[in-house]
Amino acid sequence: MKIIESFAIAVRSLTANKLRSILTMLGIIIGVGAVISLMSLGRGAEATVASVFEQLGTNVLYVVPRSPEVAGLAGLSAVIAPPSITLEDADALARIPQVAGIAPVNENFVQISYGGETWSSIIHGSTPDYAAVYAYTLAAGRFLTERDISARDTVIVLGDEVAKQLFGARDPLGQRVTVKGQRFTVVGVFARKGGALLGVSLDSVAVTPITTFQTKLFTNRTATGEDAVQSISVKIASRDAVNSVRDEIETVLHKRHRIASGEKNDFAIVSQDQILGLFGQITSVFTIFLSAIAGISLLVGGIGIMNIMLVSVTERTREIGIRKAVGAKRRDILSQFLIEAATLSLIGGAIGIAGGATLGFIISRFNFSGITIHAAFTWDIVLLAVSVSLAIGLASGIYPAMRAARLNPIDALHYG
């Protein structure tokens, strides 16, 4: 029997019992839809994070404290890792060849007030290289200068969102805002950047001299009593020099921190690729976990298809006997019921793909704490969904099909 004819018979058989067919496909629809939406949103999340790091500047290494006693990523936790990096470390790293900029950074969340308006923001204490390292441009005013750093001036540069929330259409330059009871003069405003990282908008930042941050806002000292730096961002002149600069950074800090050969570092050097890889791993784990849950729906759908095909075999026993009596071979009956099961599953899969794509689109319209995740639909995801649907249909239909093919034509003709 030709495939096209078998497919036509399968469609007629399924449409003859529309409600039963729809209910049977429900598990496949839900499972495939969930897998499609989760995988597309996972891909979208990875793309969003990669885009944010592009906005933060490329070819950047991050030097952060770490606890030598704690292995893995836990050792980088600000709660566990004792302060170990200083401004003098940043000055020493700035002298490494191929280093295009150094931005030591301290950060914390604060309330910034002006008049009757207050806005929650993340404040960074840093140096004049900050804007270049993190790829910020100014919309108005100026950025920090070396004089601001040495004099510990109470000046501040506001992100676009902070400036708009506090001042609206008014000019913020020269105005004085309040941070932790301290008055800061606004000397600059960043141009809008867009994007968010870990729920924090890149435009909801404010930058003040790191020396002012250390002495007037949030004090933090190393074990030797020096003012501590939470991280040092090192911008490298070219991507080809990343590995050599990493080695130089390690050599310089080993010498400055008096770390002997064989001792564990009290610092870590993290690249953007490592951070992106970590986000990718986290996203993949969640996607796999949630997809496994969605797989339960696929399993239920497969069982439903097998059940309905067994019912169909029973209902059509006499039909099978007639077809065998007029010359249909066992393989014809087998292929007919397999095609019906596969068709049922593929139609459910197609509806699931459309539903999953729609759900992903709807979710991507929402903003989650400043983050918008755009669903990334790719052909490999669709191909996977189609393959899974087809495999479930064939696996679920093989037993009913074999049972139908093995029926004795004489017994089948006398059935019912």
N, C-alpha and C positions, 0 to 999 in steps of 0.2 A: 504493500500500500504506500502510495506516495506521501511524502511529509506534508505537503500542502493540504491534501485531502484529509489526512489525520488531524491536522491543526483545525481545519474547518469543522470536522466532527466534534473535536474537543470544545470549540467555542460554542457550538449549538448545545452540547451537553451541559455546559456551565451556565449558559443563559436560560436554559429550561428551568433551572432552580436558582434564580438570581439571589434571593435572600440567603439561601444556604451557602452559596458560593462566596458572597460578601462576608458572612460571618466566619467562614473558613479562612479567608484571606486576612482577617483582622490581625492575627498574631504576626504574620509576615509584614503587613503594612506598618504596624507599630514598631517592630524590631528594625526593619530597614530604615524607616523614617528617623528613628532615634540614632542609629549608627551614622546615617548621612549627616544629620544636623550636628552631632557631637564631633565627628571627624572634621567637618568643614569649619566649625567654630574653633576647634583645636588648631587647625592650620592658620586660621585667621588670627588667633591669639599670638602664635609664634611670629607671624608677619608683623603684627602690631608692635610687639616688643622689639623686633629687629629694626622697625622704622623709628621707634623712639631712640634707640641707641645711635642710629644714623643722625638723628636730630641733635643728640648730645655731643656729636663730634666723633670722627673716626680715628683709628690708630692711637687709641688711648689705653694705657695700662693704669691700674688702680693699686696703690700700695696701702694696705690696711693692717692694723695690729692683729695678731693671732695669739692664742694661748698655746705654748709649746706642749703643754700636758694633755691637750684635748685634740684628738685626731679628727680629720675630715672637716666638713663645713661648719660643724658646731664650734670649732676653735676660732672661727671668724666672728662669732656673735659678740656684739658690743657689750652684752651682759657678762660674758665669760672672759673675753680677751682683755687683759690689762693694758692701759695706755702705754704705748712704747715708741710712738713716732712724734717728732718735733719739727718746728719750723727750720731748725738747723739741718735736719735731714733733707728737707725740701730744697734748701739752698745748695746742699752738696749734690743732690741729684740733678739740679739745673745745670751743673757744669759738665754733665755727660754729653759727649758728642751725639748728634742726631736727635737730641731732645729739643723740640720746638716750643714747648711751654710747660710750666709747672704750676699746678693749682692745688695747694694744700687747702683742705676743706674741713670745717667743723659745722655741724648742722643740728637744728632742733626745731620743734614746732612752737610757734608763738602766736599771740594775738596782737595784730598791728592795729592801732587806733588813730583816727583823725576826726576831730569834731565829735559828732555823735555816731560815727560809723566805726565798726570793728570787723576785721577780716582775719580768719585763721590762715596762716601761711607757714611755709617752711623757710627758715632763715639760714642762710649760709654765711659763715665767716670765711673770707678767702683773700686773694691777692689780685693784682692787676691782670694776671694771665687768665683768670677765671673765664672771662667772656670769650677769649680765643679758644681755650681748651674745650669749653662746653658749647661752642658755636652759637653764642648769643650775640645779637646786634642791638644797637641802641636806637630807640625811636626819638629820644630827646635827652638833652643834658650830656653828662659825661659818666665814665666809669671810675672805679677806684684808682688812686695813684699811689706811688711809693710814699709820698708825703703823708697820705691818709693812714698808711700802715704804720709808719714810724711814729706819727703823732697820736695814734690811737683815736683818730677823729670819730665823732658820732655822726657819720654820714651813712646814707643807705641808698641803694639802687633797687627800684621796685620792678617786679614783673608786670606784664601788661594787665593781667587779670586783677592783681592787687591794686594797681593804680586806678583802674576803672571802678572797682568796688568802693574804694575809699574816696575818690575825687570826682567820679563821673566825668563830665565834660570839662571840668576845671583843670587848670595847669598845676600839676603837683610840684614842679621844680621850685625849690626854695622853701617849701612848706615843711613843717615839723610834725613827724608822726611819733607815736609813743609805743615803745616795745619794752615790756617788763619794767615799766616805770621810768625808763630812760627816754629822753627826747632825741630823735635822730632827724637830721636835715636831709631831705630828698634831693639828691644831686643828679639822678638819672633815672630813666625809664626804659626797660627793654622793649624791643619790638615783639609783636606777637609771634610765638613759636609753635604753639599747638602741641597736642600729644600729652600723654601722662605716663608716669612710671610708678607702679605699686599704688595706684589710686591717687597720686599727687600730680596735679597739673603742672606742666613745665612752665606755665605762665603764672602760677601761684607761688612764686619764690621771691625772696628779697635777699640782697647781698650787702654785707657790711664788712669793714676791714677785719681780718681774722684776729688781729691784736685787740681790737675793741670787743669782739665776740668773747675772747678768752678772759679779758679782765673785767668787763662790765655786764656781760650777759650770762654766760655759762662757763664757769671755771672747771678745768679738768687738768690734772697733773700726772706726770709719769712717776715712776718709783723713785727717780732721782730728784723730783721736785720741779722739773721743767714744765712749761705750758705744753699740753699735749695737743696733737692734731689727730683727728679721727681718720682721715684718709688723705692720700696725696694722689692727684690725677696727673699722669705724665703723658703729654701729647708728643708723639714721635713724628719726625719729619716725613718718613715714608714707611709703608707697610713692610717693605723688605727688611727694615732695620729693627722690627719688633723684637725678634729673638735675641739679637746682639745687645739691644738696650736692656732687655730683661736681665741678661747675665751681668751687665754692668751695674744695674740697680742692686742686684743681690750682692755683688762684690763690695760696693760702696757701703751698704747697710751692714754687712758682716763686719766690716772694719769699724764703722762708727758705733755699732752696738756691742762690739767685742765678743762676737759669737765665734767660738773656736770650731775647728773642723770636727765634724761628727755631732755637734750640738744642734738641737732643733731651733729653727728660726722663731723669733718673736714678732715676725711680720709675714705677710703673704702678698704675692704679686698676682693680681687677677686681671686677665685680659677680657675684652668685650666678647670674644668668641667663647670663652669659658662661661661667662654669664649667660650668653644666649643659649649655649649648650645646656646649662642647668635649667633654664626656663623651658627649653625644649623637652628635657627629660621629665620635668614636673608635669608639663602639659600632656606628654605621651602617657605617663602613668595614669593620670586622671581619665584620659580618653579611653585607654585600654580597660580601666576598671569599669567605667560607665558603659562602655560598649559590651563588656562581659555581661552586665546586668541586662542590657538590651538584647543580648544573645538568648536570654531566657525566653523572651517573647518570640524569637525566631524558632526556638525549640518547641514552644507551645504551638506555634503556627505549623511547624512540620508535623507534629502529632495530629493536629486538626486535619491536615491534608490527608495523612494516611488513613485516619478514621473515615473521612468522607469518601475516599476512594474505595475503601472496603465496602461501605454502604452502597456505592455506585456499582461495584462488582455484583453484589447481591441483587440489586434492583434490575440489573441488565443481564442476568444469567441466561435468560431465554434468548436475548439478542445475540449473546456470545455464541450460544449453541447454533443459531441459524447461520451466523457468519461462518462458523467452522464447517457447517454442513454444506455450504455453497463453495467451499474451497479456501477459506482464510486459514493461513498457517499460524502456528503458535507465535512466531516472531511478529506477525501482524497484530495479534491481540496484545502482545507484550508492549510493542511500540505505541499502540493506540492509548493504552492507559498511562504509560510513562509520559507521553506527550500531553495528555490531559492534566496530569499532576504538575508537570513543568509549566504548562500554560497558566494554570491556577496560581502557581508560585510567582511566575514572572509578572503577571498582571498585578498581583499584590505588591511585588517589588517596585513596579513602575509607579503605582500610587504612593508607595512609601517614599520613593525618591522625590516625587513632587511635593509630598507633605513635609519631608525633611528639609528640602530646599526652602520651602515657604516658612517653616519654623525658624530656620537659620536666618533668613532675611528679616523676620519680625524681631528676633532677639538682637540682631545687629542695629536695629533702629533705636534701641535703648542705650542710655548712658549709665555705666556702673562706676560710681565714685570717680567721675572724670575720665573713665576709660570707655571707649566705644570699640567693640570687637566686631570687625567685618568678617562675615562668613566667607571662606575661600573655597569655592566649589571647583574641583579639578576633575579631569576625565578619569584619573585612576580611582578616585573615590566612587564615581558612578559605575565604573567597570567592576570594582569590588562588590558593590551592592547587587549588580546584575548577576555576577558569578555566584554570590552567596545564595541569592534567590533561586537560581537555576539548580544549584547543588542541593538545596533543601527540597525542592520539588522532585528531583530525580531520586534522592535518597528516601523520601517519604512515599513515593509512588512505586518503588521497585517491588515491594512485597505484595501489594494489591495487584500489580500488573502480572507478577509471576503466578499469583493465585488464579487470576482470570485466564491466563494462558494455559494453565494445567487442567482446566475444566474439561471433563469428558463431554463431547458434543451430544451424545444420546441422553445422558443425565441432565445436561443443561436444557435440552429441548423439552424434557418432561417436567422441568422446574415450574412451580407455580400453577 
